[in-house]
């Protein structure tokens, strides 16, 4: 007996089967279309980079998760673990050739050797879009707007973007004498949704002290309206400043464009990453809060500071493509349709293959997706294939039809047959049947 | 002075800037559309796999080039170096869940630590499409047809697919008593285009012997017509057999579908890979033969034999996406158009940002790509930005226009301005101007 290699995949990795890959393609196409309508352009960067480039900025936790090794030339290399660090390096490399403000999107895989027991994958897709080269209210607002329009374009209207400003929170912490612990505190507060308020308090106390924790907890609680929340923030952070002014301007734009129902000013939003300097935000689907944030980001004003003295301010957001895909597959939004212009030519006799392929070519020229079943197998098997691939129509052509130069079109949804059809009339008949079923359904 | 990390990329790797990435996206979209019209579906597989999976089948040369390392769990892993081996593993894993014949395409990056001095990249995109689960003339022909239609869909009509059959060549070698050296000989003949006939002969002589080399050289020379070539092959291979019958059937289909100008029966085509068992082919652009083959492949009837006892015959082809992209950028086929429905809203005063964004949103709903310049910078700078990003139109709206509730549309191609336009009439005016310039050009 021959010894076979077991066809397994690494833990935390997975194949993408056609249904999923097709759905993913549809999702990405919708997002790309939205990005392009806003003037964003695509870029790509290498999967492998020098480890010092990718890890220069990160702490121990990241480093442990990164796939890192020595290549053939003994270079210390690593696989990218996000799209932000490569983008920073990209901007440092190319800023003089690019027009600023530069608006890019990047949809690509990243790798992290995370603990798979938490249901995490070690290979996943990120989808980032950023505007760099400007620290302006308009850019902040535009990123929020792209988020709204992207999610709407996916057919989802019931979601909410929670946002706040790092600067305001930092002012509070400074006032409380906690400036040096600010990142530790922001990171703890970032876990509020996971911990709940009580656990959060008990975790904050050893860091911040009892009285200060009460101030923090009071600060992060949203009031009944954005107006009241911002008044509170101004009060507790020590007065109006550029951060609260920016928040006000954004609130005004949200109101003017009639988008209030999609936004909450929520001071508990801090984001766990240290590079954010301004606005920060997360997005939750109302029906599936357990999914976590499906789109998050913020403003960072020192993007490329590790690689260049050039100051490159930016604001961006990242869509959790895998989460969104899961959500959309669950609600059936990306399913393949049985009402598409698609057709299987059955193989009744291999001597008619030329005729089958000729008809198929002509139909494809009219935009109909056509397959020719490649062998003379039992018809039951060929029909089964059509069903598996959700073909709405089949073409049947045996000796009689070949002699007359006609075909039989079979509507596999209704099981009706249409005989004596001329090849050049098939596309029209298909469209007629599709239109009828559209009207009926 | 602060020490910056030099923003460099690894040798053999490169960033993809927006122009290139956009062109690549267009190219891929065209190919995917063709694949889908033929009923091919997309899949994806992990970038990292167990090394034994990826390397089980390959010889020393491949092994040296593969990025291979121990991961966090001390597993011996490697980055995929092609899409064929992962596909074999994929079929072994999933064949029972998939409908056969299964037609998939896979467009994804692969990595090889090749010598960069030969102008090779270490990270590049492969684009494979295959039909598995059937050893039929129809499937062989359909792959050839997809190649023709894909290249035509890219706007290229001047190309030729050279094809032959491994089985016929193997029969000749068996007749010459060279059966055991057949792979070595096929691999050497595969380099004919690089070596030229004289060098090929001198390289073949020590392997095959003088008299045999003459037979081989005579065999691989195409005759003046496919008819004559196939007669010669039958004669020299020792009579008609399944391989020559398959070639005849394919020639017949090519003729019936009027595709002769795209094909040459060329017995010098052998392909350098050992898994091919039947038809093999390569494609050359008539105007750019130096580019090498832009689309190659063949039939392999033991695809997944390393991983399963299941027999899975297949036929497939691989498009050299990077080569094709180079060719198409050179002939300007994928350039961004200055005649697209796109528009930059200039920022004359930041207090009108709500108005600017409102207009932009409404226009995007009509499918016009719109950017709002985010800050009040000098107009010259804003126009420069419009020019860099090839915007055909700009919208100007200052105090007067805001009061009247109108805008000025500027055609940046002709420098004409259209004042007193109502926001809801902009899209129509844009389309009118685009239609006019279409007619004129």
Interface residues (C-beta under 8 A of the other chain):
Chain A: X2 X4 X5 X6 X7 X8 X9 X10 X11 X13 X14 X15 X16 X17 X18 X21 X22 X25 X32 X36 X37 X38 X39 X41 X42 X43 X44 X45 X46 X47 X48 X49 X50 X52 X53 X56 X64 X65 X67 X69 X70 X71 X72 X73 X75 X77 X79 X89 X90 X92 X93 X94 X97 X98 X99 X101 X103 X104 X109 X111 X113 X123 X131 X134 X136 X137 X138 X139 X141 X142 X145 X149 X252 X253 X256 X257 X304 X306 X307 X308 X309 X342 X344 X347 X350 X353 X354 X356 X357 X358 X361 X364 X367 X368 X369 X370 X371 X372 X374 X375 X384 X385 X388 X389
Chain B: X2 X4 X5 X6 X7 X8 X9 X10 X11 X13 X14 X15 X16 X17 X18 X21 X22 X25 X32 X36 X37 X38 X39 X41 X42 X43 X44 X45 X46 X47 X48 X49 X50 X52 X53 X56 X64 X65 X67 X69 X70 X71 X72 X73 X75 X77 X79 X89 X90 X92 X93 X94 X97 X98 X99 X101 X103 X104 X109 X111 X113 X122 X123 X131 X134 X136 X137 X138 X139 X141 X142 X145 X149 X252 X253 X256 X257 X304 X306 X307 X308 X309 X342 X344 X347 X350 X353 X354 X356 X357 X358 X361 X364 X367 X368 X369 X370 X371 X372 X374 X375 X384 X385 X388 X389
